[in-house]
């Protein structure tokens, strides 16, 4: 197990522990946070938390296990659909229960594994386990994703997502009726202070902007069209829950479990229905759409019948 013991470097004094360890060890901030969560770092003999600040002249000790990067395993995924395919990119309709790419702690199917199983060759840009991935959907969220096949497409699409030049449209069914029926939620999102799996609206979070319009108001719920201006993890789920209108079926963020059970819904009602961007090869705008998967359609029909 690697071990470092040293005085706090001048350049790290006053820094948050997770940011400081990331710089010191040359790892991601997420991995640095994992080291801290496991109790792997101390300052003058006291265990450090992620948000603790390093003190000048303090004695820092760090123990960690080198991270073993997950690998892409080719698989066949039922319901995995190719919406568009050309020399530069492939657009897929991702089923629920499929992660975008391999990750520590996830042993289920992935988009990259499904593409590999179907014989697709993807761009080699990006980390080994995320090659070609330019954006992601949660495991429990279905819908459209674009994956780069050429290096040029990877660079162009990453830049387009970064510069907010991609239209990402979702449909969500949320509990109750948002007031106003159309609006914008502008609230920073960061990790939940009490859970390593959740996110929340926090003062220290990253800027996050969600636009929504009510398409149909039902007795107990509303169908919304949601446009993401930013792309934070769990953004729609966190923002709607913060408005006290969690996605139906989203038990992690406070949805009614009895309603989810009655509808036979085992995940959040959230689907990426439309994706539009300039094609990296031609510069022309392309747009893709998809319908609702069976479980979401069945739950929506149940709500309509109430």
PABARO-516610 format. One record per residue (C-alpha): x, y, z; residue in three letters; residue number from 0. Coordinates in nm, 4 decimals, decimal comma. Layout:
N
+----------+----------+----------+---------+-----+
:       c1 :       c2 :       c3 : residuo : num :
+----------+----------+----------+---------+-----+
:        X :        Y :        Z :     ala : NUM :
...
+----------+----------+----------+---------+-----+
***
This chain:
306
+----------+----------+----------+---------+-----+
:       c1 :       c2 :       c3 : residuo : num :
+----------+----------+----------+---------+-----+
:   0,0000 :   0,0000 :   0,0000 :     unk :   0 :
:   0,1504 :   0,3370 :  -0,1018 :     unk :   1 :
:   0,2312 :   0,5751 :   0,1830 :     unk :   2 :
:   0,3310 :   0,9414 :   0,1902 :     unk :   3 :
:   0,4382 :   1,1390 :   0,4988 :     unk :   4 :
:   0,5546 :   1,4991 :   0,4660 :     unk :   5 :
:   0,5013 :   1,8546 :   0,5903 :     unk :   6 :
:   0,2128 :   2,0319 :   0,4187 :     unk :   7 :
:   0,3697 :   2,1946 :   0,1088 :     unk :   8 :
:   0,3489 :   2,5726 :   0,0999 :     unk :   9 :
:   0,1304 :   2,5686 :  -0,2089 :     unk :  10 :
:  -0,1296 :   2,3457 :  -0,0437 :     unk :  11 :
:  -0,1689 :   2,5281 :   0,2867 :     unk :  12 :
:  -0,5284 :   2,6426 :   0,3257 :     unk :  13 :
:  -0,6584 :   2,4120 :   0,0509 :     unk :  14 :
:  -0,9483 :   2,1700 :   0,0998 :     unk :  15 :
:  -0,8178 :   1,8220 :   0,1734 :     unk :  16 :
:  -0,9719 :   1,6580 :  -0,1346 :     unk :  17 :
:  -0,8343 :   1,9225 :  -0,3735 :     unk :  18 :
:  -0,4945 :   1,9192 :  -0,2024 :     unk :  19 :
:  -0,4563 :   1,5406 :  -0,2165 :     unk :  20 :
:  -0,5576 :   1,5373 :  -0,5824 :     unk :  21 :
:  -0,2750 :   1,7808 :  -0,6617 :     unk :  22 :
:  -0,0248 :   1,6134 :  -0,4327 :     unk :  23 :
:  -0,0807 :   1,2580 :  -0,5575 :     unk :  24 :
:  -0,1675 :   1,3416 :  -0,9186 :     unk :  25 :
:  -0,5092 :   1,1712 :  -0,8990 :     unk :  26 :
:  -0,8642 :   1,2847 :  -0,9645 :     unk :  27 :
:  -1,0481 :   1,4783 :  -0,6969 :     unk :  28 :
:  -1,3039 :   1,1970 :  -0,6845 :     unk :  29 :
:  -1,0339 :   0,9423 :  -0,6042 :     unk :  30 :
:  -0,8827 :   1,1795 :  -0,3462 :     unk :  31 :
:  -1,2264 :   1,2018 :  -0,1825 :     unk :  32 :
:  -1,2445 :   0,8214 :  -0,1754 :     unk :  33 :
:  -0,9097 :   0,8097 :   0,0084 :     unk :  34 :
:  -1,0392 :   1,0585 :   0,2640 :     unk :  35 :
:  -1,3738 :   0,8807 :   0,3051 :     unk :  36 :
:  -1,1813 :   0,5614 :   0,3832 :     unk :  37 :
:  -0,9855 :   0,7402 :   0,6576 :     unk :  38 :
:  -0,6638 :   0,7297 :   0,4594 :     unk :  39 :
:  -0,5276 :   1,0758 :   0,5409 :     unk :  40 :
:  -0,4372 :   1,2518 :   0,8655 :     unk :  41 :
:  -0,2978 :   1,5907 :   0,9633 :     unk :  42 :
:  -0,0887 :   1,6002 :   1,2838 :     unk :  43 :
:  -0,2417 :   1,2654 :   1,3756 :     unk :  44 :
:  -0,6048 :   1,3716 :   1,3240 :     unk :  45 :
:  -0,8090 :   1,2061 :   1,0495 :     unk :  46 :
:  -0,8975 :   1,4438 :   0,7670 :     unk :  47 :
:  -1,2374 :   1,4910 :   0,6081 :     unk :  48 :
:  -1,2954 :   1,6045 :   0,2497 :     unk :  49 :
:  -1,3769 :   1,9637 :   0,3396 :     unk :  50 :
:  -1,1092 :   2,0079 :   0,6085 :     unk :  51 :
:  -0,8378 :   2,2608 :   0,5282 :     unk :  52 :
:  -0,4685 :   2,1794 :   0,5356 :     unk :  53 :
:  -0,2721 :   2,3863 :   0,7860 :     unk :  54 :
:   0,0679 :   2,5382 :   0,7169 :     unk :  55 :
:   0,3527 :   2,3425 :   0,8808 :     unk :  56 :
:   0,1192 :   2,0502 :   0,9599 :     unk :  57 :
:   0,2412 :   1,6908 :   0,9246 :     unk :  58 :
:   0,0443 :   1,5109 :   0,6533 :     unk :  59 :
:   0,0241 :   1,1317 :   0,6208 :     unk :  60 :
:  -0,1604 :   0,9501 :   0,3436 :     unk :  61 :
:  -0,2204 :   0,5788 :   0,2830 :     unk :  62 :
:  -0,4140 :   0,4477 :  -0,0169 :     unk :  63 :
:  -0,4581 :   0,1557 :  -0,2508 :     unk :  64 :
:  -0,3793 :   0,2117 :  -0,6172 :     unk :  65 :
:  -0,6978 :   0,2254 :  -0,8178 :     unk :  66 :
:  -0,7535 :  -0,0623 :  -1,0581 :     unk :  67 :
:  -0,9229 :   0,0797 :  -1,3645 :     unk :  68 :
:  -1,2245 :  -0,1182 :  -1,4882 :     unk :  69 :
:  -1,2169 :  -0,2571 :  -1,8408 :     unk :  70 :
:  -1,4729 :  -0,2723 :  -2,1196 :     unk :  71 :
:  -1,6361 :  -0,6162 :  -2,1455 :     unk :  72 :
:  -1,8227 :  -0,6857 :  -2,4735 :     unk :  73 :
:  -2,1838 :  -0,7836 :  -2,4017 :     unk :  74 :
:  -2,5186 :  -0,8235 :  -2,5735 :     unk :  75 :
:  -2,7793 :  -0,5945 :  -2,4163 :     unk :  76 :
:  -3,1503 :  -0,6542 :  -2,4856 :     unk :  77 :
:  -3,3268 :  -0,3382 :  -2,5981 :     unk :  78 :
:  -3,0024 :  -0,1622 :  -2,6918 :     unk :  79 :
:  -3,0906 :   0,0253 :  -3,0114 :     unk :  80 :
:  -2,8759 :   0,1994 :  -3,2721 :     unk :  81 :
:  -3,0574 :   0,5155 :  -3,3829 :     unk :  82 :
:  -2,7879 :   0,6490 :  -3,6175 :     unk :  83 :
:  -2,4464 :   0,5310 :  -3,7305 :     unk :  84 :
:  -2,1837 :   0,6897 :  -3,9568 :     unk :  85 :
:  -1,8045 :   0,7118 :  -3,9801 :     unk :  86 :
:  -1,7781 :   0,9708 :  -3,7025 :     unk :  87 :
:  -2,0404 :   0,8880 :  -3,4442 :     unk :  88 :
:  -2,3105 :   0,6523 :  -3,3281 :     unk :  89 :
:  -2,6337 :   0,7584 :  -3,1572 :     unk :  90 :
:  -2,7934 :   0,4983 :  -2,9335 :     unk :  91 :
:  -3,1159 :   0,4626 :  -2,7391 :     unk :  92 :
:  -2,9880 :   0,3428 :  -2,4016 :     unk :  93 :
:  -3,2103 :   0,1072 :  -2,2021 :     unk :  94 :
:  -3,2483 :   0,1435 :  -1,8266 :     unk :  95 :
:  -2,9949 :  -0,0531 :  -1,6230 :     unk :  96 :
:  -2,7006 :   0,0239 :  -1,8521 :     unk :  97 :
:  -2,4123 :   0,2497 :  -1,7422 :     unk :  98 :
:  -2,2348 :   0,4740 :  -1,9903 :     unk :  99 :
:  -1,8947 :   0,3159 :  -1,9228 :     unk : 100 :
:  -1,7213 :   0,0828 :  -1,6750 :     unk : 101 :
:  -1,6691 :   0,2201 :  -1,3249 :     unk : 102 :
:  -1,5504 :   0,0916 :  -0,9901 :     unk : 103 :
:  -1,8305 :  -0,0882 :  -0,8107 :     unk : 104 :
:  -2,0408 :  -0,1408 :  -1,1256 :     unk : 105 :
:  -2,0491 :  -0,4913 :  -1,2725 :     unk : 106 :
:  -2,3523 :  -0,4500 :  -1,4977 :     unk : 107 :
:  -2,3710 :  -0,3789 :  -1,8717 :     unk : 108 :
:  -2,2329 :  -0,0589 :  -2,0244 :     unk : 109 :
:  -2,2855 :   0,1385 :  -2,3427 :     unk : 110 :
:  -1,9245 :   0,0770 :  -2,4444 :     unk : 111 :
:  -1,9593 :  -0,2938 :  -2,3712 :     unk : 112 :
:  -2,2774 :  -0,3142 :  -2,5778 :     unk : 113 :
:  -2,1126 :  -0,1310 :  -2,8681 :     unk : 114 :
:  -1,8072 :  -0,3574 :  -2,8470 :     unk : 115 :
:  -2,0353 :  -0,6615 :  -2,8419 :     unk : 116 :
:  -2,2071 :  -0,5344 :  -3,1556 :     unk : 117 :
:  -1,8710 :  -0,4928 :  -3,3328 :     unk : 118 :
:  -1,8364 :  -0,1152 :  -3,3172 :     unk : 119 :
:  -1,4956 :   0,0510 :  -3,3011 :     unk : 120 :
:  -1,4963 :   0,3679 :  -3,0919 :     unk : 121 :
:  -1,2583 :   0,6648 :  -3,0724 :     unk : 122 :
:  -0,9520 :   0,6015 :  -2,8585 :     unk : 123 :
:  -0,9563 :   0,9500 :  -2,7046 :     unk : 124 :
:  -1,0342 :   0,9753 :  -2,3358 :     unk : 125 :
:  -0,9477 :   0,7510 :  -2,0416 :     unk : 126 :
:  -0,9209 :   0,3819 :  -2,1296 :     unk : 127 :
:  -1,2562 :   0,2884 :  -1,9747 :     unk : 128 :
:  -1,4362 :   0,5957 :  -2,1185 :     unk : 129 :
:  -1,3028 :   0,6105 :  -2,4735 :     unk : 130 :
:  -1,5449 :   0,7825 :  -2,7086 :     unk : 131 :
:  -1,7824 :   0,8883 :  -2,4317 :     unk : 132 :
:  -1,8644 :   1,2596 :  -2,4608 :     unk : 133 :
:  -2,1617 :   1,2693 :  -2,2190 :     unk : 134 :
:  -2,3464 :   1,0289 :  -1,9917 :     unk : 135 :
:  -2,6894 :   0,9196 :  -1,8729 :     unk : 136 :
:  -2,7547 :   0,7734 :  -1,5279 :     unk : 137 :
:  -2,7917 :   0,3957 :  -1,5082 :     unk : 138 :
:  -3,1575 :   0,4485 :  -1,4188 :     unk : 139 :
:  -3,2238 :   0,6984 :  -1,6998 :     unk : 140 :
:  -3,2996 :   0,5782 :  -2,0511 :     unk : 141 :
:  -3,2775 :   0,7551 :  -2,3840 :     unk : 142 :
:  -3,0454 :   0,9065 :  -2,6406 :     unk : 143 :
:  -2,6669 :   0,9198 :  -2,6168 :     unk : 144 :
:  -2,4059 :   1,0016 :  -2,8790 :     unk : 145 :
:  -2,0675 :   0,8245 :  -2,8775 :     unk : 146 :
:  -1,7709 :   0,9363 :  -3,0888 :     unk : 147 :
:  -1,6160 :   0,6914 :  -3,3355 :     unk : 148 :
:  -1,3457 :   0,9197 :  -3,4792 :     unk : 149 :
:  -1,0882 :   1,1272 :  -3,2945 :     unk : 150 :
:  -1,2075 :   1,4412 :  -3,4718 :     unk : 151 :
:  -1,5668 :   1,3737 :  -3,3634 :     unk : 152 :
:  -1,4561 :   1,3159 :  -3,0046 :     unk : 153 :
:  -1,2812 :   1,6528 :  -2,9841 :     unk : 154 :
:  -1,5638 :   1,8389 :  -3,1602 :     unk : 155 :
:  -1,8421 :   1,6827 :  -2,9532 :     unk : 156 :
:  -1,6589 :   1,7302 :  -2,6229 :     unk : 157 :
:  -1,6148 :   2,0962 :  -2,7112 :     unk : 158 :
:  -1,9806 :   2,1294 :  -2,8141 :     unk : 159 :
:  -2,1031 :   1,9823 :  -2,4853 :     unk : 160 :
:  -1,8603 :   2,2005 :  -2,2902 :     unk : 161 :
:  -1,9729 :   2,5136 :  -2,4743 :     unk : 162 :
:  -2,3420 :   2,4221 :  -2,4251 :     unk : 163 :
:  -2,4036 :   2,3977 :  -2,7984 :     unk : 164 :
:  -2,5898 :   2,0653 :  -2,7730 :     unk : 165 :
:  -2,9666 :   2,0549 :  -2,7181 :     unk : 166 :
:  -3,0472 :   1,7880 :  -2,4593 :     unk : 167 :
:  -3,4220 :   1,7457 :  -2,4155 :     unk : 168 :
:  -3,5743 :   1,5133 :  -2,1572 :     unk : 169 :
:  -3,9268 :   1,4193 :  -2,0616 :     unk : 170 :
:  -3,9912 :   1,3725 :  -1,6913 :     unk : 171 :
:  -4,3025 :   1,2832 :  -1,4980 :     unk : 172 :
:  -4,2887 :   1,4507 :  -1,1592 :     unk : 173 :
:  -4,5149 :   1,4317 :  -0,8578 :     unk : 174 :
:  -4,7632 :   1,7166 :  -0,8234 :     unk : 175 :
:  -4,7780 :   2,0326 :  -1,0335 :     unk : 176 :
:  -4,4826 :   2,2730 :  -1,0523 :     unk : 177 :
:  -4,5653 :   2,6365 :  -0,9851 :     unk : 178 :
:  -4,5112 :   2,8094 :  -1,2207 :     unk : 179 :
:  -4,6012 :   2,5514 :  -1,4861 :     unk : 180 :
:  -4,2982 :   2,6645 :  -1,6910 :     unk : 181 :
:  -3,9800 :   2,8069 :  -1,5508 :     unk : 182 :
:  -3,6084 :   2,7902 :  -1,4873 :     unk : 183 :
:  -3,4306 :   2,6414 :  -1,1874 :     unk : 184 :
:  -3,0929 :   2,8041 :  -1,1301 :     unk : 185 :
:  -2,9347 :   2,6419 :  -0,8249 :     unk : 186 :
:  -2,5815 :   2,5020 :  -0,7718 :     unk : 187 :
:  -2,5452 :   2,1251 :  -0,7342 :     unk : 188 :
:  -2,2789 :   1,9411 :  -0,5355 :     unk : 189 :
:  -2,2377 :   1,6190 :  -0,3448 :     unk : 190 :
:  -2,4933 :   1,5612 :  -0,0717 :     unk : 191 :
:  -2,3294 :   1,6330 :   0,2665 :     unk : 192 :
:  -2,4799 :   1,3217 :   0,4209 :     unk : 193 :
:  -2,4478 :   1,0665 :   0,1408 :     unk : 194 :
:  -2,1764 :   0,9522 :  -0,0961 :     unk : 195 :
:  -2,4364 :   0,8431 :  -0,3530 :     unk : 196 :
:  -2,6584 :   1,1501 :  -0,3693 :     unk : 197 :
:  -2,6271 :   1,5065 :  -0,4903 :     unk : 198 :
:  -2,8023 :   1,8154 :  -0,3610 :     unk : 199 :
:  -2,8471 :   2,1886 :  -0,4066 :     unk : 200 :
:  -2,5552 :   2,3265 :  -0,2051 :     unk : 201 :
:  -2,3891 :   2,6653 :  -0,1733 :     unk : 202 :
:  -2,0548 :   2,5116 :  -0,2725 :     unk : 203 :
:  -2,1966 :   2,3262 :  -0,5732 :     unk : 204 :
:  -2,1341 :   2,3906 :  -0,9420 :     unk : 205 :
:  -2,3623 :   2,6268 :  -1,1345 :     unk : 206 :
:  -2,6619 :   2,4291 :  -1,2646 :     unk : 207 :
:  -2,9497 :   2,5537 :  -1,4803 :     unk : 208 :
:  -3,2616 :   2,3574 :  -1,5760 :     unk : 209 :
:  -3,5469 :   2,4861 :  -1,7947 :     unk : 210 :
:  -3,8837 :   2,3083 :  -1,7859 :     unk : 211 :
:  -4,2290 :   2,3330 :  -1,9446 :     unk : 212 :
:  -4,5406 :   2,1422 :  -1,8423 :     unk : 213 :
:  -4,6713 :   1,9347 :  -2,1337 :     unk : 214 :
:  -4,9625 :   1,7724 :  -1,9509 :     unk : 215 :
:  -5,0991 :   1,8068 :  -1,5976 :     unk : 216 :
:  -5,2458 :   1,4856 :  -1,4569 :     unk : 217 :
:  -5,4348 :   1,4438 :  -1,1296 :     unk : 218 :
:  -5,1320 :   1,3476 :  -0,9217 :     unk : 219 :
:  -4,8396 :   1,4267 :  -1,1509 :     unk : 220 :
:  -4,7140 :   1,6363 :  -1,4419 :     unk : 221 :
:  -4,5376 :   1,5480 :  -1,7656 :     unk : 222 :
:  -4,2564 :   1,7972 :  -1,8221 :     unk : 223 :
:  -4,0263 :   1,8742 :  -2,1113 :     unk : 224 :
:  -3,6873 :   1,9605 :  -1,9644 :     unk : 225 :
:  -3,3989 :   2,1374 :  -2,1335 :     unk : 226 :
:  -3,0615 :   2,1180 :  -1,9628 :     unk : 227 :
:  -2,8399 :   2,4220 :  -1,9932 :     unk : 228 :
:  -2,5722 :   2,2508 :  -1,7817 :     unk : 229 :
:  -2,5101 :   1,8793 :  -1,7354 :     unk : 230 :
:  -2,4483 :   1,7953 :  -1,3693 :     unk : 231 :
:  -2,4859 :   1,4449 :  -1,2323 :     unk : 232 :
:  -2,8522 :   1,3805 :  -1,1373 :     unk : 233 :
:  -2,9313 :   1,7422 :  -1,2322 :     unk : 234 :
:  -3,2988 :   1,7015 :  -1,3247 :     unk : 235 :
:  -3,3628 :   1,4672 :  -1,0328 :     unk : 236 :
:  -3,1964 :   1,7007 :  -0,7820 :     unk : 237 :
:  -3,3567 :   2,0194 :  -0,9123 :     unk : 238 :
:  -3,7091 :   1,8747 :  -0,9256 :     unk : 239 :
:  -3,6721 :   1,7194 :  -0,5804 :     unk : 240 :
:  -3,5544 :   2,0565 :  -0,4475 :     unk : 241 :
:  -3,8834 :   2,2022 :  -0,5760 :     unk : 242 :
:  -4,0691 :   1,9239 :  -0,3908 :     unk : 243 :
:  -4,1670 :   1,7634 :  -0,7190 :     unk : 244 :
:  -3,9407 :   1,4566 :  -0,7443 :     unk : 245 :
:  -3,9545 :   1,2382 :  -1,0513 :     unk : 246 :
:  -4,2163 :   0,9677 :  -1,0047 :     unk : 247 :
:  -4,0393 :   0,6499 :  -0,8933 :     unk : 248 :
:  -3,7221 :   0,8291 :  -0,7816 :     unk : 249 :
:  -3,7034 :   0,6871 :  -0,4303 :     unk : 250 :
:  -3,3465 :   0,8135 :  -0,3826 :     unk : 251 :
:  -3,4724 :   1,1707 :  -0,4032 :     unk : 252 :
:  -3,7931 :   1,1435 :  -0,2047 :     unk : 253 :
:  -4,0569 :   1,0092 :  -0,4435 :     unk : 254 :
:  -4,3627 :   0,8336 :  -0,2984 :     unk : 255 :
:  -4,2808 :   0,4589 :  -0,2837 :     unk : 256 :
:  -4,6492 :   0,3581 :  -0,2740 :     unk : 257 :
:  -4,7159 :   0,5448 :  -0,5996 :     unk : 258 :
:  -4,4144 :   0,3820 :  -0,7654 :     unk : 259 :
:  -4,5298 :   0,0380 :  -0,6481 :     unk : 260 :
:  -4,8838 :   0,0941 :  -0,7759 :     unk : 261 :
:  -4,7472 :   0,1922 :  -1,1175 :     unk : 262 :
:  -4,4992 :  -0,0965 :  -1,1237 :     unk : 263 :
:  -4,2179 :   0,1547 :  -1,1695 :     unk : 264 :
:  -3,8734 :   0,0499 :  -1,0470 :     unk : 265 :
:  -3,6789 :   0,3632 :  -1,1458 :     unk : 266 :
:  -3,7257 :   0,7355 :  -1,1972 :     unk : 267 :
:  -3,9611 :   0,8451 :  -1,4738 :     unk : 268 :
:  -3,7005 :   1,0239 :  -1,6836 :     unk : 269 :
:  -3,6142 :   0,9737 :  -2,0497 :     unk : 270 :
:  -3,3756 :   1,1562 :  -2,2872 :     unk : 271 :
:  -3,6113 :   1,2074 :  -2,5828 :     unk : 272 :
:  -3,4185 :   1,4432 :  -2,8105 :     unk : 273 :
:  -3,0563 :   1,5208 :  -2,8929 :     unk : 274 :
:  -2,9489 :   1,7870 :  -3,1444 :     unk : 275 :
:  -2,6046 :   1,9184 :  -3,2398 :     unk : 276 :
:  -2,3853 :   2,0189 :  -3,5335 :     unk : 277 :
:  -2,2373 :   1,7127 :  -3,7007 :     unk : 278 :
:  -1,8588 :   1,7215 :  -3,6466 :     unk : 279 :
:  -1,7882 :   1,6228 :  -4,0093 :     unk : 280 :
:  -2,0374 :   1,8383 :  -4,2025 :     unk : 281 :
:  -2,1186 :   2,1214 :  -3,9616 :     unk : 282 :
:  -2,4868 :   2,0658 :  -4,0359 :     unk : 283 :
:  -2,7368 :   2,0456 :  -3,7510 :     unk : 284 :
:  -2,8647 :   1,6932 :  -3,6876 :     unk : 285 :
:  -3,1508 :   1,5990 :  -3,4597 :     unk : 286 :
:  -3,2568 :   1,2641 :  -3,3156 :     unk : 287 :
:  -3,5708 :   1,1633 :  -3,1257 :     unk : 288 :
:  -3,6955 :   0,8536 :  -2,9483 :     unk : 289 :
:  -4,0207 :   0,7343 :  -2,7911 :     unk : 290 :
:  -4,0852 :   0,6138 :  -2,4367 :     unk : 291 :
:  -3,9757 :   0,2645 :  -2,3315 :     unk : 292 :
:  -4,2445 :   0,0193 :  -2,2214 :     unk : 293 :
:  -4,2079 :   0,0654 :  -1,8438 :     unk : 294 :
:  -4,2383 :   0,4447 :  -1,8617 :     unk : 295 :
:  -4,5298 :   0,4327 :  -2,1067 :     unk : 296 :
:  -4,7132 :   0,1840 :  -1,8856 :     unk : 297 :
:  -4,6618 :   0,4013 :  -1,5761 :     unk : 298 :
:  -4,7746 :   0,7140 :  -1,7620 :     unk : 299 :
:  -5,0882 :   0,5394 :  -1,8875 :     unk : 300 :
:  -5,1595 :   0,4362 :  -1,5279 :     unk : 301 :
:  -5,1343 :   0,7962 :  -1,4091 :     unk : 302 :
:  -5,3589 :   0,9133 :  -1,6935 :     unk : 303 :
:  -5,6216 :   0,6573 :  -1,5953 :     unk : 304 :
:  -5,6451 :   0,7862 :  -1,2348 :     unk : 305 :
+----------+----------+----------+---------+-----+
***
